[in-house]
Amino acid sequence: MTVIVVMGVSGSGKTTIGTELAERLGVDYAEADTFHPKANIDKMSSGVPLTDEDRWPWLHAIADWIREHAETGGVVTSSALKRSYRDVLRTGGDIAFVHLDGPRELLAERMKTRSGHFMPVSLLDSQLGSLEPLGACENGLVADIRDSPEEIVKTALGAFA
């Protein structure tokens, strides 16, 4: 069964879309931030972007979760910024990506108005600079974050459920 990875930069709505998709599909949901070691969270909280070396253990932990849900399906979030990161996630099994994409101004505004999250707005440009769009051979779709969460979920369900 396919595991859906809801991807995008910080502020794109991964948690909102991921939780709703999992609920509608009746499958487990996992928030990517819970897979980060404390050192990564401390680094990002202080405004320092993660390196690839920082991300590899995190990505492998998410791939393990995907592997554990290969038979039942599931939904997990991950920024999945680079194709090489998505390649690691694919080692976990059959996955489909829902890439939440939108204008920088909207992403920054969302980040400024949310509470209780460690990622500062100052790291948004770093994430946008690292982002590699889904390739033609990658199983996924791009959703515009200016659409309502319900529209995005409906589109994803139509494509992958």
LINMOKA-V976732 format. One record per backbone hydrogen bond with DSSP energy under -1.0 kcal/mol. NH is the residue of the N-H (numbers start at 0). CO is the residue of the C=O. E is the energy in kcal/mol with one decimal. If there is no record, write none. Layout:
BEGIN
nh;co;e
NH;CO;E
NH;CO;E
END
This chain:
BEGIN
nh;co;e
2;93;-2.4
3;73;-2.6
4;95;-3.1
5;75;-2.4
6;97;-2.4
11;8;-1.6
16;12;-2.6
17;13;-3.1
18;14;-2.6
19;15;-1.6
20;16;-2.8
21;17;-2.5
22;18;-2.2
23;19;-2.6
24;20;-2.3
25;21;-1.4
26;21;-2.0
29;74;-2.0
33;30;-1.7
34;31;-2.1
35;32;-1.1
40;36;-1.7
41;37;-2.9
42;38;-2.1
43;39;-2.7
44;40;-2.8
45;41;-1.5
46;43;-2.1
47;42;-2.3
54;50;-1.6
55;51;-1.9
58;54;-2.9
59;55;-2.5
60;56;-1.9
61;57;-1.9
62;58;-2.4
63;59;-2.0
64;60;-1.8
65;61;-2.5
66;62;-2.5
67;63;-2.2
68;64;-1.0
69;66;-1.3
72;68;-2.6
74;27;-2.3
75;3;-2.5
76;29;-1.8
77;5;-2.1
85;81;-2.1
86;82;-2.5
87;83;-1.4
88;84;-2.0
89;85;-2.2
90;87;-1.1
91;88;-1.8
92;89;-1.2
95;2;-2.0
96;138;-2.5
97;4;-2.4
98;140;-3.0
99;6;-3.1
100;142;-2.9
106;102;-2.1
107;103;-2.9
108;104;-2.2
109;105;-2.4
110;106;-2.3
111;107;-2.3
112;108;-1.6
122;119;-1.9
123;120;-2.0
126;122;-2.0
127;123;-2.8
128;124;-2.3
129;125;-1.3
130;126;-1.5
131;80;-3.6
137;134;-1.9
140;96;-2.1
142;98;-3.1
144;100;-2.8
146;143;-2.1
151;147;-2.3
152;148;-2.8
153;149;-2.5
154;150;-2.3
155;151;-2.5
156;152;-2.9
157;153;-2.2
158;154;-1.7
159;155;-2.6
160;156;-2.1
END
